[in-house]
Amino acid sequence: MKGRLMVGAALAALLVIGGVAVMGLPAAQATDGPAPDAVVSEFYEWYLDYVGVAGERRNPLVDRAYRSSELLSEGFVAEVDAQLASAERVLGDPFLMAQDVPVEVEVGAAEATGDSAKVAVEMYWGGNPIPSKRIVNLVRVGGQWSIDGVTMAE
């Protein structure tokens, strides 16, 4: 009896460590890709580089370059597409929540709960030492974190 208990306990430990779902329960926070804050950092680094703050300026909204980013959720891409296709005038960049381009973006730590996360972002504008704060919302689908929206911080 003692041997069966040890084998059973060892098998249960392997199942938990391996991230296998047991009896329909989800595996514990399995993630295949970068953490939420790393996804946000990578996206804004790419976005500001694409805009070309210091050199030739390009517009990722006009060029629809954001559509090729694997860091954005399909839902967020569809939402931005709909905003741009709308007859109503778009008042600001949906990724920056502004009309201007920041000179610097600082990404804070992520707060994750289940398959959603929030990352605080501070954006600095030329000549202003006080940052504007944003919250980047992410969802995890298939083990990968994706940006699902950006809002103004309160």
N, C-alpha and C positions, 0 to 999 in steps of 0.2 A: 504494500500500500504506500509506503514511504517513497519508493522509487517512482511510482506513477504520479504522485503529487509533485515531485521535483521535475519530471519530464513535462507535466502539464504547466507548471509555473514557468519553465524555461521556454516552452512553445509560446505561451502568452506574452512573455517578455519580448521574444523575437517578433511577434506580430505587431506589438506596440512600437518597438524600435524601428521596424521596417516601414512603418506608416501604413500598414494594411488595415482596411476597414473591417471590423469584426461585428457581426450581427447587425449590419446596416448602420453602424455608427461611423461618422466620418473620421478619417485619419487626422491626427492632431496637426493643424496649421501647416500642412505640406506646401512648400513653395519651391518652384523649380528655378525661378529667376531672381533678379536683384530685389532688395528690400524696397518698400514704398518710397523712402526718402532718396534712395539711389536712382529710382525711376524718375522722380521729379527733377533731381539734379541733372540727369542725363538729358531729359527733355528740354529744360530751359537753356542748358549749354548749347544744344543743337539749335534751338529756336533763335537765340540771340546771335549765334554764329551765322545762321541763315540770313537773318535780317542784315547783318554786316554793319554793326554799330559804328565801327571805325572806318570802314572802307565803302565799297559799292553797296548801296542799299537795295534790298529786295524785299518783297512782301509775300510772306508765306500764305497769307489768306488769298490774295489775288492769284498767286501761282498754284494754289491748292496743294502746296508742299506738305502741309500737316497730314493730308490723307495717307501718305506713305509711312507715317510714323507708327511703329509697332508698340509705342509707349502709350498710345491713346486707345480708349475703348471704342468699339464699333458704335456704341450709342452716342458717345460724345462727338465722334466724327460726324455722325448723321445729324446731330443737333446743330453743329457749326455749319454744316452744309445747308441745312434748312434756314438758318439765320441769314446766310449770305445770299440765298436764293429768294428770300422774302422781299416783297416790294417795299417794306419798311426799311428805313435807313439804319444801318448798323452803327451804333454810337461808339463802339470801342472794340478793341481786340479781345475776343473771348478767352484767350489764353493769358493775357496780361491784365484784363479788366481795366484797360486804359487806352487812350489814344496815342500816347507817347511810348517810346521804348526806353526801358530802364537801362542805366549804365552798369548796374550790378544787381544780381539776384542772390540772396542768401536763403538756403533751405534748412529748415529746422528738423527736429526729430519727428518721426512718425508716431501716431497713435492709432494702433490697429485693434479692431474688434471683429473677430470672425473673418469674413471675406470683404470687409470694407476698412478703409484707413483714411486718415486725414493728416496732411502735412502742412505746417505753417511755413509761409514763404514771406520774406521781406524784400521789397523792391526799392532800389535807390534810384533817384532821378537826378540828372545833372544839376549840380549846384545846391542840392537840398540834402542835408545830413540826416534828415528824419525819414525813415523808410515808410512805405505804404505796405500794409499787411494784407495778405491773401491766404485763403485756405484752399488747398488742392485736395480734391476728393478722389480716392482710388477704389477700384474694385479688383478682386482676385478671381480670375476665371481660368480654370485648368492649371492652377498653380502659378500663374503669371499675374503680376500687378499691372494694372493699366489706369491711366488718368481718366477719370469719368466726369470731371467738371472742376471749375474754379469759381470761387465766390470771394466777395469782400469779407475780410475779418471784422468782427465787431469790436 
